Amino acid sequence: MDVVLLVVGLVLLFAGGEGLVRGAVSLANRLHLSPLVIGLTVVGFGTSTPELLVSLKAAMHGSPDIAIGNVVGSNTANILLILGIAALISPMVVRVSGLARDLAVMTLAAAAALAFGFLGGVERIGGALMFAALVVYLAYAAIAGRRDGVPVADLPIQLTGWKEALLIVGGLAALMFGADTLVNSATRIARDFGVSEAVIGLTIVAIGTSLPELATSIVAALRRHSEVAIGNVVGSNIFNIFGILGVTAMVKPVQIAPEIARFDIPLMLGLSLALAVLMLAFGRISRLIGAVFLAAYAAYVAFLF
């Protein structure tokens, strides 16, 4: 029964995230907000809402390993699994203004997570500092985007007022119920099968909350919009650490298990550095590299279990 509830929770997270993003983008368009602002705020926060609610719920329920595992596992899956699949569909060649800045911030966020891991957790002041870093990054990215005249994708979602409200409210409700269902069922499954909550958070929960990013990147790859796929992953990884871990720690301090601090967070940092080198030195991710990413992710999951 818990497996069924876990699947139900994942479906609700995916559907709720999709509804929230579509409704919020339509509202932002109707309010004449710029596509850049929409992309940085509405879409960015919207696709990361599943991770946020799951981590908050886990921390408040006394399951910090699921909370931190969800963030670290999502970032690892974003690089190895999501970019791996996207590159297999269509090799990614990216030359985007501001990419070096965003990759640097992503790597800095991973380094910050490593530092907090060595400290044993994130207290409220640490969470506030990370959230402040996210606000500064978003403000700078918005200003730089206007200055550089970076083209952005069209977001032609136009809905009537009641449909917007229905999607936003319904999406949030589905996300909250889905997060509660997912965390509760995942915790029981971990206990029943003798699997640690950290492993469940790093794998099943992390992949489940990354479904919006996976769907976005697959569509982008099919349409050969490499910059969207890369930007989606880089932006999500920044949001996950500075935003989600930061907000969660402000609500309730998050303890980081020693095994996650010793292995999983350093791995996440190493992958962030590797992606930065790949994109800045070569500007592309080939199908071969995509296959290597997927094989590495399979090996990582096998190692955890």
C-alpha positions in Angstrom: 0.0 0.0 0.0 2.8 2.4 0.8 4.3 1.8 -2.7 0.9 2.8 -4.2 0.8 5.9 -2.0 4.4 6.8 -3.0 3.4 6.7 -6.7 0.3 8.7 -5.9 2.5 11.3 -4.2 4.9 11.5 -7.2 2.0 11.9 -9.6 0.4 14.7 -7.5 3.8 16.5 -7.3 4.2 16.3 -11.1 0.7 17.4 -11.9 0.7 20.1 -9.2 4.0 21.5 -10.4 2.8 21.6 -14.0 -0.5 23.3 -13.0 1.2 25.9 -10.8 3.8 26.9 -13.5 1.2 27.2 -16.2 -1.2 29.2 -14.1 1.5 31.5 -12.8 3.1 32.1 -16.2 -0.3 33.0 -17.6 -0.9 35.4 -14.7 2.6 37.0 -15.1 2.0 37.4 -18.9 -1.3 39.1 -18.2 0.4 41.5 -15.7 2.9 42.3 -18.5 6.0 41.0 -16.6 9.0 40.5 -18.8 9.8 36.9 -20.0 13.2 37.2 -18.2 11.5 37.9 -14.9 9.0 35.1 -15.5 11.8 32.7 -16.2 13.9 33.6 -13.2 11.1 33.7 -10.7 7.8 32.1 -11.7 9.1 29.2 -13.7 12.2 28.8 -11.6 10.4 28.7 -8.3 7.5 26.8 -9.7 9.4 23.8 -11.0 11.3 23.7 -7.7 8.2 23.8 -5.5 8.0 20.0 -5.2 11.5 19.9 -3.8 10.7 22.8 -1.4 7.6 21.3 0.0 9.0 17.8 0.3 12.1 19.1 2.1 10.0 21.3 4.4 7.6 18.5 5.2 10.5 16.0 5.9 12.4 18.5 8.2 9.2 19.3 10.1 8.4 15.6 10.5 11.8 14.8 12.0 13.3 13.3 8.8 16.3 15.5 8.0 18.0 12.8 6.0 15.1 12.9 3.5 15.2 16.7 3.5 18.9 17.0 2.7 18.9 13.8 0.6 16.2 15.3 -1.6 18.3 18.4 -2.4 21.6 16.6 -2.9 20.0 13.8 -4.8 18.0 16.1 -7.1 21.1 18.0 -8.0 23.0 14.8 -8.8 20.1 13.5 -10.8 19.8 16.8 -12.7 23.3 16.5 -14.0 23.8 12.8 -14.6 20.3 11.6 -15.3 18.5 14.6 -16.8 21.4 16.0 -18.9 22.4 12.4 -19.8 18.9 11.7 -21.2 18.7 15.1 -23.0 22.2 14.6 -24.6 21.3 11.2 -25.9 18.2 12.6 -27.5 20.1 15.5 -29.0 23.8 16.5 -28.4 23.9 19.8 -26.6 25.9 22.7 -28.0 25.6 25.8 -25.9 27.1 29.3 -26.2 24.9 31.5 -24.0 25.8 34.9 -22.5 26.0 34.6 -18.8 26.5 30.8 -18.7 29.9 31.1 -17.0 28.3 33.3 -14.3 25.5 30.8 -13.7 27.9 27.8 -13.7 30.1 29.6 -11.2 27.2 30.3 -8.9 26.0 26.6 -9.1 29.5 25.4 -8.2 29.7 28.0 -5.3 26.3 26.7 -4.0 27.6 23.2 -4.0 30.7 24.3 -2.2 28.5 26.1 0.4 26.6 22.8 0.9 29.9 21.0 1.5 31.0 23.5 4.1 27.7 23.1 5.9 28.1 19.4 5.7 31.4 19.6 7.5 29.8 21.7 10.1 27.1 19.0 10.6 24.1 20.9 9.4 22.5 24.2 8.5 21.2 26.5 11.2 18.7 29.3 10.7 21.4 32.0 10.2 23.0 29.8 7.5 19.7 29.3 5.8 19.1 33.0 5.8 22.5 33.6 4.3 21.9 31.1 1.5 18.5 32.6 0.7 20.0 36.1 0.7 22.6 34.8 -1.8 19.8 33.5 -4.0 18.1 36.9 -4.0 21.3 38.7 -4.9 21.9 36.2 -7.7 18.4 36.6 -9.2 18.7 40.4 -9.0 22.1 40.4 -10.7 21.0 37.9 -13.4 17.9 40.1 -14.2 20.0 43.2 -14.5 22.7 41.5 -16.6 20.1 39.9 -18.8 18.5 43.3 -19.6 22.0 44.9 -20.2 23.2 42.1 -22.5 19.9 41.8 -24.3 19.8 38.0 -23.9 17.0 36.5 -25.9 14.5 34.4 -24.0 12.1 31.8 -25.0 8.5 32.7 -25.7 6.0 31.8 -23.0 2.7 32.0 -24.9 0.5 30.8 -22.1 -2.7 32.9 -21.9 -5.6 31.7 -19.8 -8.8 33.3 -18.5 -8.8 34.5 -14.9 -10.7 31.6 -13.4 -8.5 29.0 -15.1 -5.4 30.8 -13.8 -6.8 30.7 -10.3 -7.9 27.1 -10.6 -4.4 26.0 -11.8 -2.5 28.0 -9.2 -4.7 27.0 -6.2 -5.2 23.4 -7.5 -1.5 23.1 -8.2 -0.5 24.2 -4.8 -3.1 21.9 -3.1 -1.8 19.0 -5.2 1.8 19.8 -4.3 1.1 20.0 -0.6 -0.9 16.8 -0.5 1.6 15.1 -2.8 4.5 16.1 -0.6 2.8 14.9 2.6 1.9 11.6 0.9 5.4 11.1 -0.6 7.3 11.8 2.6 5.1 9.6 4.8 5.1 6.6 2.4 8.8 6.9 1.7 9.6 7.0 5.4 7.5 3.9 6.1 9.1 2.0 3.1 12.6 2.9 4.3 11.7 1.4 7.7 10.0 -1.7 6.4 12.8 -2.6 4.0 15.7 -1.6 6.3 16.8 1.1 3.8 18.0 4.4 5.3 16.0 7.5 4.9 19.1 9.1 3.4 19.1 6.6 0.5 15.4 7.0 -0.1 15.8 10.8 -0.1 18.8 10.6 -2.4 17.1 8.4 -5.0 13.3 7.8 -5.1 12.3 11.1 -3.5 15.0 13.1 -5.4 14.0 11.7 -8.8 10.3 12.2 -8.1 10.7 15.8 -7.2 12.9 16.4 -10.3 10.2 15.2 -12.7 9.3 18.8 -13.8 12.9 19.4 -14.7 13.1 16.1 -16.5 10.0 16.8 -18.5 11.2 20.3 -19.4 14.7 19.1 -20.5 13.3 16.3 -22.6 11.0 18.6 -24.5 13.9 21.1 -24.9 16.1 18.4 -26.3 13.5 17.2 -28.7 13.1 20.7 -30.0 16.9 21.1 -30.0 16.9 24.0 -27.5 20.1 23.0 -25.8 20.3 26.3 -23.9 16.9 25.6 -22.3 17.9 22.2 -21.1 21.3 23.4 -19.7 19.7 26.5 -18.1 17.0 24.5 -16.6 19.5 22.2 -14.8 21.9 24.9 -13.7 19.1 27.2 -12.5 17.4 24.3 -10.6 20.6 23.3 -8.9 21.1 26.9 -7.7 17.5 27.1 -6.4 17.8 23.7 -4.7 20.7 24.7 -2.5 20.3 28.4 -1.9 16.5 28.5 -2.1 15.2 25.2 -0.9 17.8 24.2 1.7 18.0 27.9 2.8 14.3 28.2 3.3 14.0 24.8 5.0 16.8 25.7 7.4 15.1 29.0 8.3 11.9 27.1 9.2 13.7 24.3 11.0 17.5 23.8 11.2 18.6 20.8 9.1 21.1 18.3 10.4 23.3 16.7 7.7 24.3 13.0 8.2 28.0 12.3 8.2 27.8 9.8 5.3 26.0 12.4 3.1 28.6 15.1 4.1 31.5 12.7 3.3 30.4 11.2 0.0 27.2 12.5 -1.6 27.8 16.3 -1.2 31.5 16.1 -2.4 30.2 14.0 -5.4 27.6 16.8 -6.2 30.4 19.4 -6.0 32.6 17.3 -8.3 29.8 16.9 -10.8 29.2 20.7 -10.7 32.8 21.3 -11.5 32.9 18.7 -14.2 29.8 20.2 -15.9 31.3 23.7 -15.7 34.6 22.5 -17.3 32.7 20.6 -20.1 30.5 23.6 -21.0 33.2 26.3 -20.7 36.1 24.4 -22.3 34.1 22.5 -25.0 30.7 24.1 -25.1 28.9 20.8 -25.8 27.8 17.6 -24.3 27.9 14.8 -26.9 25.8 11.6 -27.0 28.9 9.7 -25.7 29.1 12.0 -22.7 25.4 11.6 -22.1 25.8 7.8 -22.1 28.6 8.1 -19.6 26.5 10.4 -17.4 23.6 7.8 -17.4 26.0 4.9 -16.7 27.5 6.9 -13.8 24.1 7.6 -12.4 23.2 3.9 -12.6 26.4 3.0 -10.8 25.7 5.7 -8.1 22.2 4.4 -7.4 23.5 0.8 -7.3 26.2 1.8 -4.8 23.7 3.5 -2.5 21.5 0.4 -2.3 
